[in-house]
Amino acid sequence: MPSRTQDSHFLVCRDCGYTERYVNPERLHLLEKSGRTLEEAKAIAARAQNR
């Protein structure tokens, strides 16, 4: 049976729905291939708002 590693988990407030996502530290290296820096993510979000 193959092993499975969880990539991330979420914490959610039952009262307001506020959500935080945490990446498994053993999987952080995957972000180097497909993830974005905070600056890149902010720039993408700003462009989307200006459409």
CHARMM-style PDB file with segment names, atoms N, HN, CA, C and O in Angstrom:
ATOM      1  N   MET     1       0.852  -1.184   0.000  1.00  0.00      PROA
ATOM      2  CA  MET     1       0.000   0.000   0.000  1.00  0.00      PROA
ATOM      3  C   MET     1       0.890   1.237   0.000  1.00  0.00      PROA
ATOM      4  O   MET     1       1.731   1.376   0.888  1.00  0.00      PROA
ATOM      5  N   PRO     2       0.734   2.138  -0.964  1.00  0.00      PROA
ATOM      6  CA  PRO     2       1.596   3.331  -1.026  1.00  0.00      PROA
ATOM      7  C   PRO     2       1.297   4.280   0.128  1.00  0.00      PROA
ATOM      8  O   PRO     2       0.165   4.387   0.600  1.00  0.00      PROA
ATOM      9  N   SER     3       2.346   4.960   0.563  1.00  0.00      PROA
ATOM     10  HN  SER     3       3.265   4.873   0.179  1.00  0.00      PROA
ATOM     11  CA  SER     3       2.148   5.959   1.622  1.00  0.00      PROA
ATOM     12  C   SER     3       1.685   7.267   0.992  1.00  0.00      PROA
ATOM     13  O   SER     3       1.935   7.530  -0.184  1.00  0.00      PROA
ATOM     14  N   ARG     4       1.023   8.059   1.775  1.00  0.00      PROA
ATOM     15  HN  ARG     4       0.820   7.845   2.731  1.00  0.00      PROA
ATOM     16  CA  ARG     4       0.499   9.327   1.272  1.00  0.00      PROA
ATOM     17  C   ARG     4       0.881  10.424   2.258  1.00  0.00      PROA
ATOM     18  O   ARG     4       0.705  10.270   3.466  1.00  0.00      PROA
ATOM     19  N   THR     5       1.399  11.518   1.747  1.00  0.00      PROA
ATOM     20  HN  THR     5       1.543  11.643   0.765  1.00  0.00      PROA
ATOM     21  CA  THR     5       1.782  12.654   2.571  1.00  0.00      PROA
ATOM     22  C   THR     5       0.812  13.791   2.335  1.00  0.00      PROA
ATOM     23  O   THR     5       0.541  14.165   1.193  1.00  0.00      PROA
ATOM     24  N   GLN     6       0.300  14.329   3.401  1.00  0.00      PROA
ATOM     25  HN  GLN     6       0.521  14.026   4.328  1.00  0.00      PROA
ATOM     26  CA  GLN     6      -0.624  15.457   3.284  1.00  0.00      PROA
ATOM     27  C   GLN     6       0.168  16.712   2.953  1.00  0.00      PROA
ATOM     28  O   GLN     6       1.154  17.017   3.624  1.00  0.00      PROA
ATOM     29  N   ASP     7      -0.253  17.444   1.925  1.00  0.00      PROA
ATOM     30  HN  ASP     7      -1.054  17.196   1.380  1.00  0.00      PROA
ATOM     31  CA  ASP     7       0.455  18.641   1.503  1.00  0.00      PROA
ATOM     32  C   ASP     7       0.179  19.833   2.403  1.00  0.00      PROA
ATOM     33  O   ASP     7       1.060  20.665   2.622  1.00  0.00      PROA
ATOM     34  N   SER     8      -1.041  19.921   2.925  1.00  0.00      PROA
ATOM     35  HN  SER     8      -1.756  19.245   2.746  1.00  0.00      PROA
ATOM     36  CA  SER     8      -1.394  21.073   3.742  1.00  0.00      PROA
ATOM     37  C   SER     8      -2.598  20.746   4.613  1.00  0.00      PROA
ATOM     38  O   SER     8      -3.249  19.713   4.455  1.00  0.00      PROA
ATOM     39  N   HSD     9      -2.871  21.664   5.540  1.00  0.00      PROA
ATOM     40  HN  HSD     9      -2.342  22.503   5.668  1.00  0.00      PROA
ATOM     41  CA  HSD     9      -4.085  21.541   6.339  1.00  0.00      PROA
ATOM     42  C   HSD     9      -4.651  22.929   6.570  1.00  0.00      PROA
ATOM     43  O   HSD     9      -3.943  23.930   6.454  1.00  0.00      PROA
ATOM     44  N   PHE    10      -5.928  22.978   6.897  1.00  0.00      PROA
ATOM     45  HN  PHE    10      -6.503  22.165   6.991  1.00  0.00      PROA
ATOM     46  CA  PHE    10      -6.638  24.231   7.087  1.00  0.00      PROA
ATOM     47  C   PHE    10      -7.118  24.362   8.521  1.00  0.00      PROA
ATOM     48  O   PHE    10      -7.475  23.374   9.162  1.00  0.00      PROA
ATOM     49  N   LEU    11      -7.122  25.581   9.013  1.00  0.00      PROA
ATOM     50  HN  LEU    11      -6.832  26.384   8.492  1.00  0.00      PROA
ATOM     51  CA  LEU    11      -7.772  25.921  10.280  1.00  0.00      PROA
ATOM     52  C   LEU    11      -8.898  26.883   9.929  1.00  0.00      PROA
ATOM     53  O   LEU    11      -8.672  27.886   9.252  1.00  0.00      PROA
ATOM     54  N   VAL    12     -10.105  26.582  10.385  1.00  0.00      PROA
ATOM     55  HN  VAL    12     -10.289  25.767  10.934  1.00  0.00      PROA
ATOM     56  CA  VAL    12     -11.273  27.388  10.038  1.00  0.00      PROA
ATOM     57  C   VAL    12     -12.033  27.758  11.303  1.00  0.00      PROA
ATOM     58  O   VAL    12     -12.319  26.902  12.140  1.00  0.00      PROA
ATOM     59  N   CYS    13     -12.360  29.045  11.435  1.00  0.00      PROA
ATOM     60  HN  CYS    13     -12.127  29.741  10.755  1.00  0.00      PROA
ATOM     61  CA  CYS    13     -13.173  29.529  12.548  1.00  0.00      PROA
ATOM     62  C   CYS    13     -14.631  29.156  12.282  1.00  0.00      PROA
ATOM     63  O   CYS    13     -15.183  29.514  11.242  1.00  0.00      PROA
ATOM     64  N   ARG    14     -15.249  28.447  13.208  1.00  0.00      PROA
ATOM     65  HN  ARG    14     -14.800  28.156  14.054  1.00  0.00      PROA
ATOM     66  CA  ARG    14     -16.649  28.049  13.026  1.00  0.00      PROA
ATOM     67  C   ARG    14     -17.593  29.228  13.136  1.00  0.00      PROA
ATOM     68  O   ARG    14     -18.712  29.159  12.628  1.00  0.00      PROA
ATOM     69  N   ASP    15     -17.176  30.321  13.790  1.00  0.00      PROA
ATOM     70  HN  ASP    15     -16.267  30.377  14.203  1.00  0.00      PROA
ATOM     71  CA  ASP    15     -18.054  31.481  13.957  1.00  0.00      PROA
ATOM     72  C   ASP    15     -18.095  32.377  12.724  1.00  0.00      PROA
ATOM     73  O   ASP    15     -19.170  32.786  12.285  1.00  0.00      PROA
ATOM     74  N   CYS    16     -16.905  32.686  12.157  1.00  0.00      PROA
ATOM     75  HN  CYS    16     -16.031  32.353  12.513  1.00  0.00      PROA
ATOM     76  CA  CYS    16     -16.878  33.661  11.065  1.00  0.00      PROA
ATOM     77  C   CYS    16     -16.390  33.094   9.736  1.00  0.00      PROA
ATOM     78  O   CYS    16     -16.545  33.740   8.700  1.00  0.00      PROA
ATOM     79  N   GLY    17     -15.805  31.897   9.747  1.00  0.00      PROA
ATOM     80  HN  GLY    17     -15.679  31.372  10.588  1.00  0.00      PROA
ATOM     81  CA  GLY    17     -15.323  31.298   8.515  1.00  0.00      PROA
ATOM     82  C   GLY    17     -13.905  31.693   8.126  1.00  0.00      PROA
ATOM     83  O   GLY    17     -13.404  31.253   7.091  1.00  0.00      PROA
ATOM     84  N   TYR    18     -13.252  32.519   8.945  1.00  0.00      PROA
ATOM     85  HN  TYR    18     -13.659  32.876   9.786  1.00  0.00      PROA
ATOM     86  CA  TYR    18     -11.866  32.875   8.653  1.00  0.00      PROA
ATOM     87  C   TYR    18     -11.055  31.588   8.502  1.00  0.00      PROA
ATOM     88  O   TYR    18     -11.191  30.664   9.305  1.00  0.00      PROA
ATOM     89  N   THR    19     -10.207  31.532   7.461  1.00  0.00      PROA
ATOM     90  HN  THR    19     -10.097  32.282   6.809  1.00  0.00      PROA
ATOM     91  CA  THR    19      -9.472  30.308   7.155  1.00  0.00      PROA
ATOM     92  C   THR    19      -7.987  30.601   6.992  1.00  0.00      PROA
ATOM     93  O   THR    19      -7.598  31.593   6.375  1.00  0.00      PROA
ATOM     94  N   GLU    20      -7.165  29.719   7.556  1.00  0.00      PROA
ATOM     95  HN  GLU    20      -7.481  28.913   8.057  1.00  0.00      PROA
ATOM     96  CA  GLU    20      -5.720  29.759   7.351  1.00  0.00      PROA
ATOM     97  C   GLU    20      -5.296  28.410   6.805  1.00  0.00      PROA
ATOM     98  O   GLU    20      -5.813  27.374   7.223  1.00  0.00      PROA
ATOM     99  N   ARG    21      -4.349  28.421   5.863  1.00  0.00      PROA
ATOM    100  HN  ARG    21      -3.929  29.262   5.524  1.00  0.00      PROA
ATOM    101  CA  ARG    21      -3.842  27.180   5.288  1.00  0.00      PROA
ATOM    102  C   ARG    21      -2.361  27.064   5.614  1.00  0.00      PROA
ATOM    103  O   ARG    21      -1.596  28.013   5.441  1.00  0.00      PROA
ATOM    104  N   TYR    22      -1.972  25.898   6.083  1.00  0.00      PROA
ATOM    105  HN  TYR    22      -2.594  25.127   6.224  1.00  0.00      PROA
ATOM    106  CA  TYR    22      -0.591  25.637   6.439  1.00  0.00      PROA
ATOM    107  C   TYR    22      -0.046  24.496   5.588  1.00  0.00      PROA
ATOM    108  O   TYR    22      -0.688  23.455   5.449  1.00  0.00      PROA
ATOM    109  N   VAL    23       1.133  24.693   5.023  1.00  0.00      PROA
ATOM    110  HN  VAL    23       1.655  25.538   5.136  1.00  0.00      PROA
ATOM    111  CA  VAL    23       1.768  23.689   4.187  1.00  0.00      PROA
ATOM    112  C   VAL    23       2.647  22.803   5.068  1.00  0.00      PROA
ATOM    113  O   VAL    23       3.348  23.286   5.957  1.00  0.00      PROA
ATOM    114  N   ASN    24       2.595  21.505   4.804  1.00  0.00      PROA
ATOM    115  HN  ASN    24       2.025  21.113   4.081  1.00  0.00      PROA
ATOM    116  CA  ASN    24       3.445  20.554   5.496  1.00  0.00      PROA
ATOM    117  C   ASN    24       4.897  20.938   5.221  1.00  0.00      PROA
ATOM    118  O   ASN    24       5.289  21.011   4.056  1.00  0.00      PROA
ATOM    119  N   PRO    25       5.714  21.186   6.260  1.00  0.00      PROA
ATOM    120  CA  PRO    25       7.100  21.615   6.046  1.00  0.00      PROA
ATOM    121  C   PRO    25       7.906  20.663   5.159  1.00  0.00      PROA
ATOM    122  O   PRO    25       8.824  21.094   4.461  1.00  0.00      PROA
ATOM    123  N   GLU    26       7.571  19.387   5.184  1.00  0.00      PROA
ATOM    124  HN  GLU    26       6.825  19.037   5.751  1.00  0.00      PROA
ATOM    125  CA  GLU    26       8.286  18.421   4.351  1.00  0.00      PROA
ATOM    126  C   GLU    26       7.956  18.585   2.870  1.00  0.00      PROA
ATOM    127  O   GLU    26       8.638  18.012   2.020  1.00  0.00      PROA
ATOM    128  N   ARG    27       6.925  19.355   2.553  1.00  0.00      PROA
ATOM    129  HN  ARG    27       6.371  19.820   3.243  1.00  0.00      PROA
ATOM    130  CA  ARG    27       6.498  19.536   1.166  1.00  0.00      PROA
ATOM    131  C   ARG    27       6.798  20.940   0.632  1.00  0.00      PROA
ATOM    132  O   ARG    27       6.459  21.246  -0.511  1.00  0.00      PROA
ATOM    133  N   LEU    28       7.423  21.789   1.434  1.00  0.00      PROA
ATOM    134  HN  LEU    28       7.699  21.540   2.363  1.00  0.00      PROA
ATOM    135  CA  LEU    28       7.703  23.164   1.014  1.00  0.00      PROA
ATOM    136  C   LEU    28       8.552  23.222  -0.260  1.00  0.00      PROA
ATOM    137  O   LEU    28       8.420  24.156  -1.050  1.00  0.00      PROA
ATOM    138  N   HSD    29       9.406  22.243  -0.458  1.00  0.00      PROA
ATOM    139  HN  HSD    29       9.513  21.483   0.184  1.00  0.00      PROA
ATOM    140  CA  HSD    29      10.258  22.252  -1.657  1.00  0.00      PROA
ATOM    141  C   HSD    29       9.436  22.247  -2.942  1.00  0.00      PROA
ATOM    142  O   HSD    29       9.926  22.678  -3.986  1.00  0.00      PROA
ATOM    143  N   LEU    30       8.192  21.766  -2.883  1.00  0.00      PROA
ATOM    144  HN  LEU    30       7.794  21.416  -2.035  1.00  0.00      PROA
ATOM    145  CA  LEU    30       7.346  21.753  -4.077  1.00  0.00      PROA
ATOM    146  C   LEU    30       6.956  23.154  -4.516  1.00  0.00      PROA
ATOM    147  O   LEU    30       6.689  23.383  -5.696  1.00  0.00      PROA
ATOM    148  N   LEU    31       6.921  24.097  -3.576  1.00  0.00      PROA
ATOM    149  HN  LEU    31       7.138  23.911  -2.617  1.00  0.00      PROA
ATOM    150  CA  LEU    31       6.566  25.471  -3.921  1.00  0.00      PROA
ATOM    151  C   LEU    31       7.624  26.132  -4.793  1.00  0.00      PROA
ATOM    152  O   LEU    31       7.321  27.049  -5.557  1.00  0.00      PROA
ATOM    153  N   GLU    32       8.856  25.670  -4.681  1.00  0.00      PROA
ATOM    154  HN  GLU    32       9.102  24.925  -4.061  1.00  0.00      PROA
ATOM    155  CA  GLU    32       9.920  26.241  -5.511  1.00  0.00      PROA
ATOM    156  C   GLU    32       9.646  26.005  -6.992  1.00  0.00      PROA
ATOM    157  O   GLU    32      10.069  26.792  -7.839  1.00  0.00      PROA
ATOM    158  N   LYS    33       8.932  24.914  -7.307  1.00  0.00      PROA
ATOM    159  HN  LYS    33       8.587  24.274  -6.620  1.00  0.00      PROA
ATOM    160  CA  LYS    33       8.647  24.576  -8.700  1.00  0.00      PROA
ATOM    161  C   LYS    33       7.383  25.251  -9.211  1.00  0.00      PROA
ATOM    162  O   LYS    33       7.336  25.679 -10.364  1.00  0.00      PROA
ATOM    163  N   SER    34       6.360  25.353  -8.371  1.00  0.00      PROA
ATOM    164  HN  SER    34       6.398  25.005  -7.434  1.00  0.00      PROA
ATOM    165  CA  SER    34       5.077  25.830  -8.870  1.00  0.00      PROA
ATOM    166  C   SER    34       4.491  26.990  -8.077  1.00  0.00      PROA
ATOM    167  O   SER    34       3.467  27.546  -8.474  1.00  0.00      PROA
ATOM    168  N   GLY    35       5.109  27.362  -6.980  1.00  0.00      PROA
ATOM    169  HN  GLY    35       5.941  26.910  -6.658  1.00  0.00      PROA
ATOM    170  CA  GLY    35       4.570  28.424  -6.136  1.00  0.00      PROA
ATOM    171  C   GLY    35       4.975  29.809  -6.599  1.00  0.00      PROA
ATOM    172  O   GLY    35       5.802  29.956  -7.498  1.00  0.00      PROA
ATOM    173  N   ARG    36       4.392  30.821  -5.983  1.00  0.00      PROA
ATOM    174  HN  ARG    36       3.720  30.702  -5.252  1.00  0.00      PROA
ATOM    175  CA  ARG    36       4.708  32.209  -6.286  1.00  0.00      PROA
ATOM    176  C   ARG    36       5.164  32.905  -5.015  1.00  0.00      PROA
ATOM    177  O   ARG    36       4.790  32.516  -3.909  1.00  0.00      PROA
ATOM    178  N   THR    37       5.974  33.932  -5.188  1.00  0.00      PROA
ATOM    179  HN  THR    37       6.278  34.248  -6.086  1.00  0.00      PROA
ATOM    180  CA  THR    37       6.347  34.746  -4.041  1.00  0.00      PROA
ATOM    181  C   THR    37       5.151  35.618  -3.667  1.00  0.00      PROA
ATOM    182  O   THR    37       4.221  35.770  -4.459  1.00  0.00      PROA
ATOM    183  N   LEU    38       5.171  36.176  -2.489  1.00  0.00      PROA
ATOM    184  HN  LEU    38       5.926  36.052  -1.845  1.00  0.00      PROA
ATOM    185  CA  LEU    38       4.094  37.058  -2.055  1.00  0.00      PROA
ATOM    186  C   LEU    38       3.976  38.253  -2.992  1.00  0.00      PROA
ATOM    187  O   LEU    38       2.868  38.683  -3.313  1.00  0.00      PROA
ATOM    188  N   GLU    39       5.096  38.787  -3.427  1.00  0.00      PROA
ATOM    189  HN  GLU    39       5.996  38.438  -3.167  1.00  0.00      PROA
ATOM    190  CA  GLU    39       5.077  39.925  -4.341  1.00  0.00      PROA
ATOM    191  C   GLU    39       4.412  39.557  -5.667  1.00  0.00      PROA
ATOM    192  O   GLU    39       3.626  40.339  -6.202  1.00  0.00      PROA
ATOM    193  N   GLU    40       4.719  38.375  -6.199  1.00  0.00      PROA
ATOM    194  HN  GLU    40       5.357  37.739  -5.765  1.00  0.00      PROA
ATOM    195  CA  GLU    40       4.091  37.929  -7.442  1.00  0.00      PROA
ATOM    196  C   GLU    40       2.586  37.760  -7.266  1.00  0.00      PROA
ATOM    197  O   GLU    40       1.809  38.167  -8.129  1.00  0.00      PROA
ATOM    198  N   ALA    41       2.177  37.165  -6.160  1.00  0.00      PROA
ATOM    199  HN  ALA    41       2.809  36.834  -5.458  1.00  0.00      PROA
ATOM    200  CA  ALA    41       0.747  36.952  -5.899  1.00  0.00      PROA
ATOM    201  C   ALA    41       0.008  38.284  -5.770  1.00  0.00      PROA
ATOM    202  O   ALA    41      -1.106  38.427  -6.273  1.00  0.00      PROA
ATOM    203  N   LYS    42       0.627  39.257  -5.099  1.00  0.00      PROA
ATOM    204  HN  LYS    42       1.532  39.141  -4.690  1.00  0.00      PROA
ATOM    205  CA  LYS    42       0.008  40.582  -4.952  1.00  0.00      PROA
ATOM    206  C   LYS    42      -0.135  41.267  -6.305  1.00  0.00      PROA
ATOM    207  O   LYS    42      -1.153  41.905  -6.571  1.00  0.00      PROA
ATOM    208  N   ALA    43       0.875  41.139  -7.160  1.00  0.00      PROA
ATOM    209  HN  ALA    43       1.702  40.620  -6.944  1.00  0.00      PROA
ATOM    210  CA  ALA    43       0.824  41.759  -8.489  1.00  0.00      PROA
ATOM    211  C   ALA    43      -0.289  41.131  -9.329  1.00  0.00      PROA
ATOM    212  O   ALA    43      -1.001  41.838 -10.042  1.00  0.00      PROA
ATOM    213  N   ILE    44      -0.440  39.825  -9.250  1.00  0.00      PROA
ATOM    214  HN  ILE    44       0.138  39.250  -8.671  1.00  0.00      PROA
ATOM    215  CA  ILE    44      -1.506  39.139  -9.987  1.00  0.00      PROA
ATOM    216  C   ILE    44      -2.875  39.596  -9.480  1.00  0.00      PROA
ATOM    217  O   ILE    44      -3.780  39.854 -10.274  1.00  0.00      PROA
ATOM    218  N   ALA    45      -3.024  39.694  -8.170  1.00  0.00      PROA
ATOM    219  HN  ALA    45      -2.289  39.484  -7.525  1.00  0.00      PROA
ATOM    220  CA  ALA    45      -4.294  40.131  -7.599  1.00  0.00      PROA
ATOM    221  C   ALA    45      -4.607  41.570  -7.997  1.00  0.00      PROA
ATOM    222  O   ALA    45      -5.760  41.894  -8.280  1.00  0.00      PROA
ATOM    223  N   ALA    46      -3.597  42.436  -8.022  1.00  0.00      PROA
ATOM    224  HN  ALA    46      -2.660  42.173  -7.792  1.00  0.00      PROA
ATOM    225  CA  ALA    46      -3.804  43.838  -8.406  1.00  0.00      PROA
ATOM    226  C   ALA    46      -4.233  43.935  -9.867  1.00  0.00      PROA
ATOM    227  O   ALA    46      -5.122  44.719 -10.201  1.00  0.00      PROA
ATOM    228  N   ARG    47      -3.608  43.147 -10.737  1.00  0.00      PROA
ATOM    229  HN  ARG    47      -2.886  42.511 -10.466  1.00  0.00      PROA
ATOM    230  CA  ARG    47      -3.998  43.154 -12.161  1.00  0.00      PROA
ATOM    231  C   ARG    47      -5.428  42.684 -12.329  1.00  0.00      PROA
ATOM    232  O   ARG    47      -6.168  43.229 -13.148  1.00  0.00      PROA
ATOM    233  N   ALA    48      -5.824  41.686 -11.570  1.00  0.00      PROA
ATOM    234  HN  ALA    48      -5.224  41.243 -10.905  1.00  0.00      PROA
ATOM    235  CA  ALA    48      -7.189  41.144 -11.672  1.00  0.00      PROA
ATOM    236  C   ALA    48      -8.222  42.200 -11.217  1.00  0.00      PROA
ATOM    237  O   ALA    48      -9.315  42.273 -11.780  1.00  0.00      PROA
ATOM    238  N   GLN    49      -7.886  42.999 -10.223  1.00  0.00      PROA
ATOM    239  HN  GLN    49      -6.999  42.940  -9.766  1.00  0.00      PROA
ATOM    240  CA  GLN    49      -8.802  44.033  -9.740  1.00  0.00      PROA
ATOM    241  C   GLN    49      -8.941  45.174 -10.730  1.00  0.00      PROA
ATOM    242  O   GLN    49      -9.981  45.830 -10.777  1.00  0.00      PROA
ATOM    243  N   ASN    50      -7.912  45.417 -11.515  1.00  0.00      PROA
ATOM    244  HN  ASN    50      -7.066  44.883 -11.476  1.00  0.00      PROA
ATOM    245  CA  ASN    50      -7.921  46.527 -12.469  1.00  0.00      PROA
ATOM    246  C   ASN    50      -8.605  46.179 -13.781  1.00  0.00      PROA
ATOM    247  O   ASN    50      -8.689  47.034 -14.663  1.00  0.00      PROA
ATOM    248  N   ARG    51      -9.084  44.985 -13.939  1.00  0.00      PROA
ATOM    249  HN  ARG    51      -9.015  44.291 -13.223  1.00  0.00      PROA
ATOM    250  CA  ARG    51      -9.762  44.604 -15.200  1.00  0.00      PROA
ATOM    251  C   ARG    51     -11.141  45.156 -15.270  1.00  0.00      PROA
ATOM    252  OT1 ARG    51     -11.846  44.933 -16.254  1.00  0.00      PROA
TER     253      ARG     51
END
